[in-house]
């Protein structure tokens, strides 16, 4: 697991998405002194490569001056190691000035669109699609790479065909999130995606991906296939992330992940105190995360997918139970569904055919090649497993 530090300049956000669980009105903006403290802390904390992701809330609320100062402080202050930057933003506050600053550091941008404008704005609020699209155009005009996350809810999953077609026609990489119960609002489960529906959605996207190989990329399916192929998790949801991922809140508080920022019981320390690994390990939050790992080792030991699933996301498992460990990630049902599907198809392709090559392969066994008829056979699961190698 690469070392990843998420910087949360503010929990404030100008949008008001119906299912949001992470924004906070009146949240302060991170100071440059806190960025300086992050640099000092990391110099003493560990010396390997690090990726910084600016997240929120809405990180662009920090403004151009913040990034004009913060980025060189981080890159020059930690110049002895390899650094990478990224940002997750709704892009409403994107300006040519900010885009120019980001372009100097080649910062990839993650944003969010839940599908066609009408569907997106029904979930995220009127005008969201237009504002985000405008910001994306500014970023792209300055050479920045913009990708979008699609959140599937109990409502939008009914329109999965339209959402897939929307991304396919726009030539967009599809990356999805399953909507979680909101931590704010009177109906926390209203928008949450049912785990069984989530599992069927993943299988649907696997099929659609294979039907449209070369025309679209579905990142989640790529990761899931790679997990099975390599026998280990490749994204944070499916690894033991404790100690390799941290989030820094606006006041310098250190958390296990950005999802916990703003929740006092999950503060492990503060960068202004320059804590060591040993000091963070004494915090209740650190101990809780390791208790979750031990719980997974015990309760999931008979699961065929344990090595590359690891019980799913600790946040998903812990927060619905008020900080208590009473089960694994509720999306376990979905993970089992898609992992079983991938494994079964892999075994069928590897051992089930008697002809030359594997299903989905050309005559020489490579994806997308043609056989003697000159026609390309439909891609199989192995084509996804091998395409990143």
C-alpha positions as CSV (number, residue, x, y, z in Angstrom):
1,X,0.0,0.0,0.0
2,X,1.6,3.4,-1.0
3,X,1.9,6.1,1.6
4,X,-1.0,8.4,1.2
5,X,-1.7,11.7,3.0
6,X,-5.1,13.4,2.4
7,X,-5.2,17.1,3.2
8,X,-8.6,18.5,4.1
9,X,-8.3,22.3,3.7
10,X,-12.0,22.7,4.9
11,X,-15.1,20.6,5.5
12,X,-17.2,23.4,4.1
13,X,-18.8,23.0,0.7
14,X,-21.0,25.3,-1.5
15,X,-23.1,22.4,-2.8
16,X,-25.8,20.6,-0.9
17,X,-26.0,17.1,-2.2
18,X,-29.0,15.2,-0.9
19,X,-27.0,12.2,0.3
20,X,-23.9,14.1,1.5
21,X,-22.2,12.9,4.7
22,X,-19.0,14.9,4.8
23,X,-19.6,18.6,4.5
24,X,-19.9,21.0,7.5
25,X,-21.2,24.5,7.4
26,X,-18.8,27.1,8.9
27,X,-15.8,24.9,8.8
28,X,-12.5,26.8,9.1
29,X,-9.9,26.9,6.3
30,X,-6.5,25.2,6.9
31,X,-3.7,27.7,7.5
32,X,-0.4,27.7,5.8
33,X,1.2,27.2,9.2
34,X,-0.5,23.8,9.3
35,X,1.0,23.0,5.9
36,X,4.4,23.9,7.3
37,X,3.7,21.6,10.3
38,X,2.7,18.8,7.9
39,X,6.1,19.1,6.2
40,X,8.0,19.1,9.5
41,X,6.0,16.1,10.8
42,X,6.6,14.0,7.6
43,X,10.3,14.7,7.7
44,X,10.5,13.0,11.0
45,X,7.7,10.5,10.6
46,X,8.8,8.4,7.6
47,X,11.0,8.9,4.5
48,X,9.3,7.1,1.6
49,X,7.4,8.4,-1.3
50,X,4.1,10.1,-0.6
51,X,0.9,11.1,-2.5
52,X,-1.0,14.1,-1.3
53,X,-4.7,14.3,-2.1
54,X,-6.5,17.5,-1.4
55,X,-10.1,16.6,-0.3
56,X,-13.0,18.0,1.5
57,X,-15.7,19.3,1.9
58,X,-14.7,21.4,-1.0
59,X,-10.9,22.0,-1.1
60,X,-11.0,24.8,-3.7
61,X,-12.7,27.0,-1.0
62,X,-9.2,27.4,0.3
63,X,-8.5,29.7,-2.7
64,X,-5.6,30.3,-5.1
65,X,-3.3,31.9,-2.5
66,X,-3.5,28.8,-0.4
67,X,-2.3,26.5,-3.2
68,X,0.2,29.0,-4.5
69,X,1.9,28.7,-1.1
70,X,1.1,25.2,-0.1
71,X,2.3,23.3,-3.2
72,X,5.8,24.6,-3.2
73,X,6.1,24.2,0.6
74,X,5.2,20.5,0.3
75,X,7.2,19.8,-2.9
76,X,10.4,21.7,-1.9
77,X,10.2,20.9,1.8
78,X,10.0,17.1,1.0
79,X,12.1,17.3,-2.2
80,X,14.3,14.4,-1.1
81,X,11.5,11.9,-1.8
82,X,9.1,11.2,-4.7
83,X,5.9,13.2,-4.4
84,X,2.6,13.2,-6.3
85,X,-0.5,15.4,-5.9
86,X,-4.1,15.0,-6.6
87,X,-7.4,16.7,-5.8
88,X,-11.0,15.7,-5.4
89,X,-13.3,18.7,-6.1
90,X,-16.7,19.6,-7.4
91,X,-14.9,22.2,-9.5
92,X,-17.4,25.0,-8.8
93,X,-14.6,27.3,-7.6
94,X,-12.1,26.4,-10.4
95,X,-10.6,29.5,-12.0
96,X,-7.9,30.0,-14.7
97,X,-5.6,31.2,-11.9
98,X,-6.1,28.0,-9.9
99,X,-5.8,25.9,-13.0
100,X,-2.5,27.5,-13.9
101,X,-1.1,26.7,-10.4
102,X,-2.2,23.1,-10.6
103,X,-0.8,22.8,-14.1
104,X,2.7,23.5,-12.8
105,X,2.4,20.4,-10.6
106,X,0.5,18.3,-13.2
107,X,-2.3,17.7,-10.6
108,X,-5.0,15.2,-11.8
109,X,-8.5,16.2,-10.8
110,X,-11.2,13.9,-9.6
111,X,-14.7,15.3,-9.6
112,X,-18.3,14.0,-9.4
113,X,-21.1,13.6,-11.9
114,X,-23.9,11.1,-11.2
115,X,-25.0,10.8,-14.8
116,X,-27.1,12.9,-17.2
117,X,-27.9,16.5,-16.1
118,X,-31.5,15.8,-14.9
119,X,-30.5,12.8,-12.9
120,X,-27.4,14.3,-11.5
121,X,-29.2,17.5,-10.4
122,X,-32.0,15.5,-8.8
123,X,-29.5,14.0,-6.5
124,X,-26.9,16.7,-6.1
125,X,-29.0,19.9,-6.5
126,X,-30.2,22.1,-9.3
127,X,-27.3,23.7,-11.2
128,X,-24.7,21.2,-10.0
129,X,-24.1,19.7,-13.5
130,X,-23.6,23.0,-15.2
131,X,-21.2,24.4,-12.6
132,X,-19.1,21.3,-12.5
133,X,-19.0,21.0,-16.3
134,X,-17.9,24.7,-16.5
135,X,-15.1,24.1,-14.0
136,X,-14.0,21.0,-15.8
137,X,-13.7,22.9,-19.1
138,X,-11.5,25.5,-17.4
139,X,-9.3,22.7,-16.0
140,X,-9.0,20.9,-19.3
141,X,-8.2,24.1,-21.1
142,X,-5.0,24.3,-19.0
143,X,-4.1,20.7,-19.8
144,X,-5.3,19.1,-16.6
145,X,-6.7,15.6,-16.5
146,X,-10.3,15.5,-15.1
147,X,-12.1,12.3,-14.2
148,X,-15.5,11.8,-12.6
149,X,-16.9,9.6,-9.8
150,X,-20.4,8.5,-10.2
151,X,-22.4,7.8,-7.0
152,X,-25.1,5.2,-7.4
153,X,-28.0,5.7,-5.0
154,X,-31.2,3.8,-4.3
155,X,-32.7,6.1,-6.9
156,X,-30.1,6.3,-9.7
157,X,-29.4,2.5,-9.7
158,X,-32.7,2.2,-11.6
159,X,-31.2,4.2,-14.4
160,X,-27.9,2.3,-14.8
161,X,-28.4,1.9,-18.5
162,X,-28.7,5.7,-19.0
163,X,-25.7,6.3,-16.7
164,X,-23.4,3.8,-18.5
165,X,-24.5,5.2,-21.9
166,X,-23.8,8.8,-20.6
167,X,-20.2,7.9,-19.7
168,X,-19.6,5.8,-22.8
169,X,-20.8,8.5,-25.2
170,X,-18.7,11.2,-23.5
171,X,-15.6,9.0,-23.5
172,X,-15.3,9.2,-19.8
173,X,-13.7,6.7,-17.4
174,X,-16.4,5.4,-15.1
175,X,-15.5,5.2,-11.5
176,X,-18.4,4.5,-9.1
177,X,-19.2,4.8,-5.4
178,X,-22.1,3.2,-3.7
179,X,-24.1,5.7,-1.7
180,X,-23.6,5.3,2.1
181,X,-26.2,6.2,4.8
182,X,-25.8,9.9,5.5
183,X,-24.4,11.0,8.9
184,X,-26.6,14.1,8.7
185,X,-30.3,14.4,8.0
186,X,-33.4,12.7,9.3
187,X,-33.5,9.8,6.8
188,X,-30.0,8.4,6.7
189,X,-31.0,5.3,4.7
190,X,-33.1,7.1,2.1
191,X,-30.4,7.3,-0.6
192,X,-28.2,4.4,0.5
193,X,-27.6,1.7,-2.1
194,X,-28.7,-1.7,-1.0
195,X,-25.7,-4.1,-0.8
196,X,-27.4,-6.8,-2.9
197,X,-28.3,-4.2,-5.6
198,X,-24.8,-3.0,-5.5
199,X,-23.5,-6.5,-6.2
200,X,-25.8,-6.9,-9.2
201,X,-24.8,-3.4,-10.4
202,X,-21.1,-4.5,-10.4
203,X,-21.9,-7.7,-12.3
204,X,-23.9,-5.6,-14.8
205,X,-21.0,-3.2,-15.2
206,X,-18.6,-6.1,-15.7
207,X,-20.8,-7.3,-18.6
208,X,-21.2,-3.9,-20.1
209,X,-17.4,-3.3,-19.9
210,X,-16.6,-6.5,-21.7
211,X,-19.1,-5.6,-24.4
212,X,-17.4,-2.3,-24.9
213,X,-13.7,-3.0,-24.4
214,X,-11.6,-0.3,-26.0
215,X,-14.4,2.3,-25.8
216,X,-14.6,2.8,-22.0
217,X,-12.7,2.1,-18.8
218,X,-14.5,1.1,-15.7
219,X,-12.0,1.6,-12.9
220,X,-13.7,-0.4,-10.2
221,X,-14.0,-3.5,-12.4
222,X,-10.3,-3.1,-13.3
223,X,-9.3,-3.0,-9.7
224,X,-11.6,-5.9,-8.7
225,X,-10.1,-8.1,-11.5
226,X,-6.6,-7.1,-10.6
227,X,-7.3,-8.0,-6.9
228,X,-8.3,-11.6,-7.9
229,X,-5.5,-11.9,-10.4
230,X,-2.7,-10.8,-8.0
231,X,-4.3,-12.2,-4.8
232,X,-4.1,-8.9,-3.0
233,X,-6.1,-5.7,-2.7
234,X,-5.0,-2.8,-4.9
235,X,-7.1,0.1,-3.6
236,X,-7.7,1.3,-0.1
237,X,-11.1,-0.4,0.3
238,X,-9.5,-3.8,0.1
239,X,-6.3,-3.5,2.1
240,X,-5.3,-3.0,5.7
241,X,-4.8,0.7,5.4
242,X,-3.8,1.6,8.9
243,X,-0.4,3.3,9.0
244,X,-0.2,3.9,5.3
245,X,-3.1,6.3,4.9
246,X,-3.7,9.4,7.0
247,X,-5.9,12.5,6.7
248,X,-5.1,15.9,8.1
249,X,-8.1,18.1,9.1
250,X,-8.3,21.9,8.8
251,X,-6.8,22.3,12.3
252,X,-4.0,19.8,11.8
253,X,-5.8,16.9,13.4
254,X,-4.6,13.5,12.2
255,X,-7.2,10.9,11.3
256,X,-7.1,7.3,9.8
257,X,-8.9,8.5,6.7
258,X,-10.6,11.6,5.2
259,X,-14.0,10.0,6.0
260,X,-13.3,10.4,9.7
261,X,-12.3,14.0,9.6
262,X,-14.4,16.2,11.9
263,X,-15.3,13.2,14.2
264,X,-13.4,13.9,17.5
265,X,-13.3,10.3,18.6
266,X,-11.2,9.4,15.6
267,X,-8.4,12.0,16.1
268,X,-5.1,10.3,16.6
269,X,-2.9,13.4,17.1
270,X,-2.1,16.7,15.5
271,X,0.7,17.6,13.1
272,X,1.5,20.7,15.2
273,X,2.7,18.4,17.9
274,X,4.9,16.4,15.5
275,X,3.8,13.0,16.8
276,X,5.7,9.8,16.2
277,X,4.2,6.5,14.9
278,X,4.4,5.3,18.5
279,X,2.4,8.3,19.8
280,X,-0.3,7.8,17.2
281,X,-0.4,4.1,18.0
282,X,-1.4,5.0,21.5
283,X,-4.6,6.7,20.3
284,X,-8.0,5.0,20.6
285,X,-8.6,5.5,16.9
286,X,-5.4,3.7,15.9
287,X,-6.2,0.8,18.3
288,X,-9.8,0.6,16.9
289,X,-8.5,0.3,13.3
290,X,-6.2,-2.6,14.4
291,X,-9.0,-4.2,16.3
292,X,-10.9,-4.2,13.0
293,X,-8.0,-5.9,11.2
294,X,-8.0,-8.6,13.9
295,X,-11.8,-9.0,13.7
296,X,-11.5,-9.6,9.9
297,X,-8.7,-12.1,10.4
298,X,-10.9,-14.0,12.8
299,X,-14.4,-13.7,11.3
300,X,-13.5,-13.8,7.6
301,X,-10.8,-16.5,7.7
302,X,-12.9,-19.1,5.9
303,X,-13.8,-16.6,3.1
304,X,-12.1,-17.4,-0.2
305,X,-11.6,-13.7,-0.9
306,X,-10.1,-12.6,2.4
307,X,-6.6,-11.9,1.1
308,X,-7.8,-9.3,-1.5
309,X,-10.9,-8.0,0.3
310,X,-9.9,-7.6,4.0
311,X,-13.5,-7.1,5.1
312,X,-13.9,-3.9,3.0
313,X,-13.7,-0.4,4.3
314,X,-13.4,0.1,8.1
315,X,-15.3,3.4,7.9
316,X,-18.3,1.6,6.4
317,X,-18.1,-1.0,9.1
318,X,-17.5,1.1,12.2
319,X,-19.4,4.3,11.9
320,X,-23.0,2.9,11.6
321,X,-22.3,1.2,14.9
322,X,-21.2,4.3,16.8
323,X,-17.6,3.4,16.7
324,X,-18.1,-0.3,17.7
325,X,-16.9,-3.3,15.7
326,X,-19.9,-5.4,15.2
327,X,-19.3,-6.6,11.6
328,X,-17.5,-6.0,8.4
329,X,-18.3,-3.5,5.7
330,X,-22.0,-3.8,5.0
331,X,-21.2,-4.0,1.3
332,X,-19.6,-7.4,2.0
333,X,-22.6,-8.9,0.1
334,X,-21.7,-6.9,-3.0
335,X,-18.0,-7.7,-2.8
336,X,-18.7,-11.5,-2.5
337,X,-21.1,-11.3,-5.4
338,X,-18.6,-9.7,-7.8
339,X,-15.6,-11.6,-6.6
340,X,-17.4,-14.9,-6.9
341,X,-18.5,-13.9,-10.5
342,X,-14.9,-12.9,-11.5
343,X,-13.4,-16.1,-10.0
344,X,-16.0,-18.3,-11.7
345,X,-15.4,-16.7,-15.1
346,X,-11.7,-16.8,-14.6
347,X,-11.7,-20.6,-13.8
348,X,-14.1,-21.3,-16.7
349,X,-11.9,-19.4,-19.2
350,X,-8.7,-20.9,-17.9
351,X,-9.8,-24.5,-17.6
352,X,-13.1,-24.8,-19.4
353,X,-12.2,-24.5,-23.1
354,X,-10.6,-27.2,-25.3
355,X,-9.8,-24.9,-28.3
356,X,-6.8,-22.8,-29.0
357,X,-6.4,-19.8,-26.7
358,X,-8.9,-18.8,-24.0
359,X,-12.4,-17.4,-24.5
360,X,-12.0,-13.7,-25.3
361,X,-8.5,-14.2,-26.7
362,X,-7.2,-14.3,-30.2
363,X,-5.6,-17.4,-31.6
364,X,-2.3,-16.6,-29.9
365,X,-4.1,-16.0,-26.6
366,X,-3.9,-12.2,-26.6
367,X,-7.0,-10.0,-26.1
368,X,-8.6,-8.4,-29.1
369,X,-6.8,-10.5,-31.8
370,X,-8.7,-12.1,-34.6
371,X,-9.0,-15.7,-35.4
372,X,-9.0,-17.2,-38.9
373,X,-12.4,-15.7,-39.7
374,X,-11.1,-12.2,-39.3
375,X,-13.6,-11.5,-36.5
376,X,-12.7,-10.5,-33.0
377,X,-14.3,-12.6,-30.3
378,X,-16.0,-11.0,-27.4
379,X,-13.5,-10.1,-24.6
380,X,-13.4,-12.4,-21.6
381,X,-12.4,-11.8,-18.0
382,X,-8.8,-12.6,-18.7
383,X,-8.6,-9.6,-21.0
384,X,-9.4,-7.3,-18.0
385,X,-6.9,-9.1,-15.8
386,X,-4.1,-8.7,-18.3
387,X,-4.8,-5.3,-19.8
388,X,-2.9,-3.4,-17.1
389,X,0.2,-5.7,-17.3
